[in-house]
Amino acid sequence: MDILELEGMEFWARHGCLPHEKESENLFVVDFRAETDMTAAAESDRIEDTVDYGRIYDITARVMNGGHAGLLEHLAGKIVKAISAEFPDLQEFSVRVSKRRPPVNGVAAWSRVTLVHTGK
């Protein structure tokens, strides 16, 4: 299988469980990784023969800039669902959502979740 990745999609958004997270924006970073056959695109040089990562970005942005989510798991799940709806033939992919400086009782640079879609 071949690998297609779109890493470091940055969004300033208001997501989180705590009251102050609904009022002030935080930095979120989303990474997408797909295992797919890219043989046709390698031969044809046509975007129609591959996963258009411009569309992946647009789908991700729509979710990240849409309604509020309390959990990273929920955000990642919404992105996975939206991508699989638009790319039904894409069987294996993952979405990682990272949140900068999560509200913990100490210092943490990032909190992250990764959801893996296997087409099941």
TIKOLVEX-969934 format. One line per field, with one value per atom (N, C-alpha, C): residue number from 1; residue in three letters; chain; x, z, y. Coordinates in Angstrom, 2 decimals. Example, Ala and Ser with C-alpha at 12.3 -4.5 7.8 and 13.67 -1.06 7.14 Angstrom:
REM residues 2
seq: c(1,1,1,2,2,2)
type: c(ALA,ALA,ALA,SER,SER,SER)
mol: c(A,A,A,A,A,A)
c1: c(13.19,12.30,13.20,12.85,13.67,12.90)
c3: c(7.80,7.80,7.80,7.08,7.14,7.87)
c2: c(-5.69,-4.50,-3.30,-2.25,-1.06,0.03)
REM end
This chain:
REM residues 120
seq: c(1,1,1,2,2,2,3,3,3,4,4,4,5,5,5,6,6,6,7,7,7,8,8,8,9,9,9,10,10,10,11,11,11,12,12,12,13,13,13,14,14,14,15,15,15,16,16,16,17,17,17,18,18,18,19,19,19,20,20,20,21,21,21,22,22,22,23,23,23,24,24,24,25,25,25,26,26,26,27,27,27,28,28,28,29,29,29,30,30,30,31,31,31,32,32,32,33,33,33,34,34,34,35,35,35,36,36,36,37,37,37,38,38,38,39,39,39,40,40,40,41,41,41,42,42,42,43,43,43,44,44,44,45,45,45,46,46,46,47,47,47,48,48,48,49,49,49,50,50,50,51,51,51,52,52,52,53,53,53,54,54,54,55,55,55,56,56,56,57,57,57,58,58,58,59,59,59,60,60,60,61,61,61,62,62,62,63,63,63,64,64,64,65,65,65,66,66,66,67,67,67,68,68,68,69,69,69,70,70,70,71,71,71,72,72,72,73,73,73,74,74,74,75,75,75,76,76,76,77,77,77,78,78,78,79,79,79,80,80,80,81,81,81,82,82,82,83,83,83,84,84,84,85,85,85,86,86,86,87,87,87,88,88,88,89,89,89,90,90,90,91,91,91,92,92,92,93,93,93,94,94,94,95,95,95,96,96,96,97,97,97,98,98,98,99,99,99,100,100,100,101,101,101,102,102,102,103,103,103,104,104,104,105,105,105,106,106,106,107,107,107,108,108,108,109,109,109,110,110,110,111,111,111,112,112,112,113,113,113,114,114,114,115,115,115,116,116,116,117,117,117,118,118,118,119,119,119,120,120,120)
type: c(MET,MET,MET,ASP,ASP,ASP,ILE,ILE,ILE,LEU,LEU,LEU,GLU,GLU,GLU,LEU,LEU,LEU,GLU,GLU,GLU,GLY,GLY,GLY,MET,MET,MET,GLU,GLU,GLU,PHE,PHE,PHE,TRP,TRP,TRP,ALA,ALA,ALA,ARG,ARG,ARG,HIS,HIS,HIS,GLY,GLY,GLY,CYS,CYS,CYS,LEU,LEU,LEU,PRO,PRO,PRO,HIS,HIS,HIS,GLU,GLU,GLU,LYS,LYS,LYS,GLU,GLU,GLU,SER,SER,SER,GLU,GLU,GLU,ASN,ASN,ASN,LEU,LEU,LEU,PHE,PHE,PHE,VAL,VAL,VAL,VAL,VAL,VAL,ASP,ASP,ASP,PHE,PHE,PHE,ARG,ARG,ARG,ALA,ALA,ALA,GLU,GLU,GLU,THR,THR,THR,ASP,ASP,ASP,MET,MET,MET,THR,THR,THR,ALA,ALA,ALA,ALA,ALA,ALA,ALA,ALA,ALA,GLU,GLU,GLU,SER,SER,SER,ASP,ASP,ASP,ARG,ARG,ARG,ILE,ILE,ILE,GLU,GLU,GLU,ASP,ASP,ASP,THR,THR,THR,VAL,VAL,VAL,ASP,ASP,ASP,TYR,TYR,TYR,GLY,GLY,GLY,ARG,ARG,ARG,ILE,ILE,ILE,TYR,TYR,TYR,ASP,ASP,ASP,ILE,ILE,ILE,THR,THR,THR,ALA,ALA,ALA,ARG,ARG,ARG,VAL,VAL,VAL,MET,MET,MET,ASN,ASN,ASN,GLY,GLY,GLY,GLY,GLY,GLY,HIS,HIS,HIS,ALA,ALA,ALA,GLY,GLY,GLY,LEU,LEU,LEU,LEU,LEU,LEU,GLU,GLU,GLU,HIS,HIS,HIS,LEU,LEU,LEU,ALA,ALA,ALA,GLY,GLY,GLY,LYS,LYS,LYS,ILE,ILE,ILE,VAL,VAL,VAL,LYS,LYS,LYS,ALA,ALA,ALA,ILE,ILE,ILE,SER,SER,SER,ALA,ALA,ALA,GLU,GLU,GLU,PHE,PHE,PHE,PRO,PRO,PRO,ASP,ASP,ASP,LEU,LEU,LEU,GLN,GLN,GLN,GLU,GLU,GLU,PHE,PHE,PHE,SER,SER,SER,VAL,VAL,VAL,ARG,ARG,ARG,VAL,VAL,VAL,SER,SER,SER,LYS,LYS,LYS,ARG,ARG,ARG,ARG,ARG,ARG,PRO,PRO,PRO,PRO,PRO,PRO,VAL,VAL,VAL,ASN,ASN,ASN,GLY,GLY,GLY,VAL,VAL,VAL,ALA,ALA,ALA,ALA,ALA,ALA,TRP,TRP,TRP,SER,SER,SER,ARG,ARG,ARG,VAL,VAL,VAL,THR,THR,THR,LEU,LEU,LEU,VAL,VAL,VAL,HIS,HIS,HIS,THR,THR,THR,GLY,GLY,GLY,LYS,LYS,LYS)
mol: c(A,A,A,A,A,A,A,A,A,A,A,A,A,A,A,A,A,A,A,A,A,A,A,A,A,A,A,A,A,A,A,A,A,A,A,A,A,A,A,A,A,A,A,A,A,A,A,A,A,A,A,A,A,A,A,A,A,A,A,A,A,A,A,A,A,A,A,A,A,A,A,A,A,A,A,A,A,A,A,A,A,A,A,A,A,A,A,A,A,A,A,A,A,A,A,A,A,A,A,A,A,A,A,A,A,A,A,A,A,A,A,A,A,A,A,A,A,A,A,A,A,A,A,A,A,A,A,A,A,A,A,A,A,A,A,A,A,A,A,A,A,A,A,A,A,A,A,A,A,A,A,A,A,A,A,A,A,A,A,A,A,A,A,A,A,A,A,A,A,A,A,A,A,A,A,A,A,A,A,A,A,A,A,A,A,A,A,A,A,A,A,A,A,A,A,A,A,A,A,A,A,A,A,A,A,A,A,A,A,A,A,A,A,A,A,A,A,A,A,A,A,A,A,A,A,A,A,A,A,A,A,A,A,A,A,A,A,A,A,A,A,A,A,A,A,A,A,A,A,A,A,A,A,A,A,A,A,A,A,A,A,A,A,A,A,A,A,A,A,A,A,A,A,A,A,A,A,A,A,A,A,A,A,A,A,A,A,A,A,A,A,A,A,A,A,A,A,A,A,A,A,A,A,A,A,A,A,A,A,A,A,A,A,A,A,A,A,A,A,A,A,A,A,A,A,A,A,A,A,A,A,A,A,A,A,A,A,A,A,A,A,A,A,A,A,A,A,A,A,A,A,A,A,A,A,A,A,A,A,A)
c1: c(0.84,0.00,0.88,0.37,1.06,0.52,1.23,0.85,0.72,-0.39,-0.62,-0.84,-0.13,-0.27,-0.48,-1.27,-1.43,-1.23,-0.10,0.27,0.29,-0.01,0.14,-0.94,-2.15,-3.26,-3.58,-3.39,-3.55,-4.87,-5.51,-6.78,-6.80,-7.22,-7.49,-8.99,-9.36,-10.78,-11.08,-12.37,-12.85,-13.45,-12.62,-13.07,-12.52,-13.32,-12.87,-14.03,-13.79,-14.84,-15.00,-13.97,-14.01,-14.61,-15.26,-15.92,-15.00,-13.78,-12.89,-12.47,-12.55,-12.19,-13.25,-14.44,-15.51,-15.41,-14.61,-14.51,-13.24,-12.15,-10.90,-10.39,-9.82,-9.33,-8.02,-7.81,-6.58,-6.12,-4.85,-4.31,-4.55,-5.12,-5.32,-4.58,-3.98,-3.28,-3.86,-4.19,-4.78,-3.85,-3.64,-2.84,-3.71,-3.55,-4.29,-3.29,-3.57,-2.71,-3.60,-3.36,-4.14,-3.21,-3.63,-2.97,-3.89,-3.39,-4.23,-3.35,-3.95,-3.22,-3.15,-1.96,-1.79,-1.20,-1.29,-0.73,-1.34,-2.66,-3.34,-2.89,-2.81,-2.38,-0.92,-0.10,1.32,1.49,0.59,0.64,-0.04,-1.21,-2.04,-1.73,-1.20,-0.97,-2.28,-3.36,-4.69,-5.14,-5.60,-6.05,-7.27,-8.04,-9.22,-8.85,-7.60,-7.15,-6.50,-6.63,-6.02,-6.93,-6.49,-7.20,-6.76,-7.69,-7.41,-7.24,-5.99,-5.79,-6.27,-6.56,-7.23,-8.64,-9.31,-10.64,-10.54,-9.49,-9.29,-9.15,-8.37,-8.21,-9.56,-10.29,-11.58,-12.56,-12.61,-13.47,-13.05,-11.77,-11.24,-11.54,-11.33,-11.60,-13.07,-13.94,-15.38,-15.73,-15.15,-15.41,-14.77,-13.52,-12.80,-13.39,-13.90,-14.47,-15.98,-16.55,-17.99,-18.35,-19.32,-19.80,-18.78,-19.01,-18.14,-18.14,-16.97,-16.84,-16.11,-16.54,-15.89,-14.64,-14.67,-13.58,-12.84,-11.54,-10.76,-11.26,-11.68,-12.21,-13.42,-14.27,-15.46,-15.07,-14.12,-13.65,-13.08,-12.20,-11.58,-12.65,-13.63,-14.71,-15.53,-15.79,-16.54,-15.74,-14.44,-13.59,-13.56,-13.37,-13.35,-14.66,-15.77,-17.08,-17.26,-16.85,-17.00,-16.10,-14.87,-13.96,-14.48,-14.94,-15.41,-16.68,-17.49,-18.69,-18.31,-17.28,-16.88,-15.95,-15.25,-14.33,-14.70,-15.84,-16.29,-15.35,-14.55,-13.62,-12.33,-12.13,-10.92,-11.12,-10.50,-10.77,-9.92,-8.65,-7.77,-7.16,-7.54,-6.93,-7.04,-6.23,-6.27,-6.29,-6.87,-6.93,-6.41,-5.42,-4.88,-5.19,-5.79,-6.10,-5.27,-4.52,-3.67,-4.12,-4.06,-4.46,-3.27,-2.91,-1.76,-2.10,-1.17,-1.27,-2.63,-2.93,-4.22,-4.30,-5.51,-5.68,-5.50,-4.28,-3.97,-3.30,-3.20,-2.56,-1.05,-0.46,0.97,1.27,2.43,2.85,2.73,2.03,1.93,1.88,2.74,2.79,1.57,1.17,0.08,-0.72,-1.98,-2.77,-3.20,-3.26,-3.54,-4.41,-5.23,-5.94,-5.80,-5.76,-5.72,-6.83,-7.69,-8.72,-8.34,-8.49,-8.13,-9.41,-9.61,-10.77,-10.30,-10.98,-10.60,-11.70,-12.67,-13.72,-14.74,-14.72,-15.67,-16.82)
c3: c(0.00,0.00,0.00,-0.65,-0.69,0.43,0.74,1.86,1.36,1.71,1.44,2.78,3.01,4.28,4.05,4.91,4.96,6.43,6.73,8.13,8.45,9.70,10.21,9.80,9.59,9.30,10.59,10.60,11.83,11.83,12.99,13.17,14.56,14.62,15.90,16.12,17.20,17.42,18.91,19.21,20.59,20.83,21.23,21.56,22.92,23.70,25.01,25.97,27.08,28.07,29.10,29.31,30.36,29.85,30.74,30.31,29.56,30.04,29.38,27.99,27.71,26.39,25.34,25.80,24.88,24.54,25.32,25.14,24.43,24.60,23.97,23.05,21.94,20.95,21.38,20.92,21.15,19.81,19.73,18.50,18.47,17.37,17.11,15.82,15.80,14.61,14.24,12.97,12.49,11.44,11.57,10.62,10.02,8.73,8.00,7.36,7.44,6.81,6.22,4.96,4.30,3.67,3.79,3.06,1.90,0.70,-0.48,-1.69,-2.70,-3.92,-4.81,-5.05,-5.87,-7.25,-7.65,-8.93,-10.10,-10.11,-11.22,-11.31,-10.18,-10.19,-10.61,-10.19,-10.57,-12.08,-12.71,-14.17,-14.93,-14.44,-15.21,-14.97,-13.79,-13.40,-13.33,-12.96,-12.84,-11.39,-10.91,-9.52,-9.26,-10.31,-10.17,-9.80,-10.00,-9.72,-8.35,-7.51,-6.18,-5.15,-3.93,-2.87,-2.95,-3.25,-3.38,-1.99,-1.60,-0.24,-0.05,-1.13,-1.00,-0.44,-0.89,-0.36,1.08,1.40,2.78,3.70,3.26,4.06,4.23,3.15,3.22,4.16,4.11,5.01,6.45,6.71,8.06,8.56,7.73,8.11,8.45,7.67,7.92,9.31,9.69,11.02,12.11,11.93,12.97,13.20,12.14,12.26,12.43,12.54,12.73,14.19,14.60,15.98,17.00,18.22,19.35,19.66,20.05,20.53,21.86,22.78,24.08,24.06,23.30,23.32,21.99,22.07,20.86,20.13,20.89,20.30,19.41,19.89,19.12,17.84,17.95,16.76,15.73,16.18,15.27,14.64,15.43,14.92,13.85,14.05,13.04,11.75,11.87,10.68,9.94,10.68,10.07,9.34,9.99,9.38,8.10,8.14,6.96,5.81,6.13,5.08,4.47,5.31,4.77,3.96,4.27,3.46,2.08,2.02,0.74,-0.07,0.62,-0.03,0.40,-0.05,0.42,0.05,-0.98,-1.38,-0.58,0.22,1.03,2.29,2.33,3.38,4.63,4.48,5.64,5.74,6.80,7.04,8.52,8.93,10.32,10.36,11.44,11.70,13.12,13.23,14.55,14.83,15.97,16.39,17.64,17.57,18.68,19.18,20.49,21.12,21.86,21.55,22.17,23.60,24.49,25.91,26.52,26.62,27.20,28.67,29.16,30.55,31.52,32.01,33.00,34.19,35.28,36.49,36.41,35.41,35.18,33.78,33.30,31.97,30.99,29.91,28.81,27.51,26.59,25.32,24.45,24.39,23.51,24.15,23.81,24.02,22.62,22.41,21.07,21.13,20.10,19.88,18.41,18.15,16.78,16.62,15.63,15.29,13.97,13.93,12.75,12.13,10.86,10.11,9.26,9.41,8.64,7.69,7.44,6.49,7.00,8.29,8.87,9.52)
c2: c(-1.19,0.00,1.24,2.27,3.56,4.43,5.49,6.36,7.79,8.42,9.83,10.53,11.63,12.34,13.83,14.42,15.87,16.23,16.84,17.08,18.57,18.86,20.21,21.19,20.71,21.63,22.38,23.69,24.48,25.25,25.23,25.93,26.57,27.81,28.46,28.33,27.66,27.35,27.29,27.22,27.15,25.77,24.83,23.48,23.11,22.41,21.95,21.86,21.17,20.92,22.04,22.81,23.83,25.13,25.89,27.13,28.10,28.29,29.26,28.80,27.50,27.00,27.34,27.66,28.06,29.54,30.28,31.72,32.16,31.44,31.84,30.74,31.17,30.22,29.58,28.38,27.65,27.08,26.75,26.18,24.67,24.21,22.79,22.44,21.28,20.80,19.44,19.28,18.03,17.42,16.11,15.35,14.25,14.03,13.00,12.05,10.77,9.75,8.67,8.35,7.31,6.28,5.03,3.95,3.60,3.82,3.65,3.31,2.78,2.45,3.69,4.19,5.39,5.06,3.81,3.38,4.16,4.29,4.98,6.43,7.13,8.53,8.67,7.73,7.77,7.64,6.90,6.71,7.85,8.29,9.22,10.69,11.03,12.43,13.21,12.51,13.14,13.11,14.25,14.35,13.47,13.22,12.36,10.92,10.56,9.20,9.04,10.05,9.97,10.63,10.67,11.37,12.83,13.71,15.14,15.73,16.02,16.51,17.93,18.65,19.94,19.76,18.71,18.39,17.90,17.14,16.69,17.91,18.89,20.11,20.82,20.97,21.67,20.97,19.66,18.89,19.12,19.04,19.23,20.63,21.63,23.02,23.22,22.60,22.72,22.21,21.09,20.53,21.39,21.74,22.49,23.87,24.49,25.83,25.80,24.61,24.46,24.57,23.79,23.85,23.40,23.80,23.49,22.00,21.50,20.11,20.15,19.32,19.26,18.40,17.32,16.34,16.27,16.05,15.81,14.57,13.57,12.35,12.65,13.56,13.93,14.67,15.60,16.32,15.35,14.47,13.51,12.61,12.20,11.36,12.06,13.35,14.11,14.24,14.43,14.54,13.20,12.11,10.78,10.51,10.81,10.57,11.39,12.66,13.52,13.07,12.67,12.20,10.90,9.98,8.70,8.88,9.89,10.16,10.69,11.51,12.09,11.17,10.29,9.35,7.93,7.40,6.09,4.94,5.10,4.04,4.04,5.07,5.17,4.33,3.17,2.20,2.37,2.75,2.84,4.22,4.95,6.25,6.59,7.55,8.00,9.52,10.02,11.46,11.67,12.56,12.90,14.36,14.64,16.00,16.30,17.40,17.82,19.18,19.36,20.62,21.18,22.42,23.08,23.49,23.24,23.62,23.27,21.99,21.59,22.01,22.24,22.68,21.51,21.36,20.33,21.00,20.28,20.83,20.67,21.26,21.18,21.64,21.28,21.70,20.54,20.78,19.81,20.60,20.25,20.98,20.68,19.40,18.99,17.86,17.80,16.58,16.14,14.82,14.31,13.07,12.92,11.67,11.30,10.03,9.52,8.50,8.72,7.74,7.09,5.78,5.00,4.45,4.75,4.25,3.07,1.94,0.76,0.31,1.15,0.82,-0.15,-0.43,-1.39,-0.67)
REM end
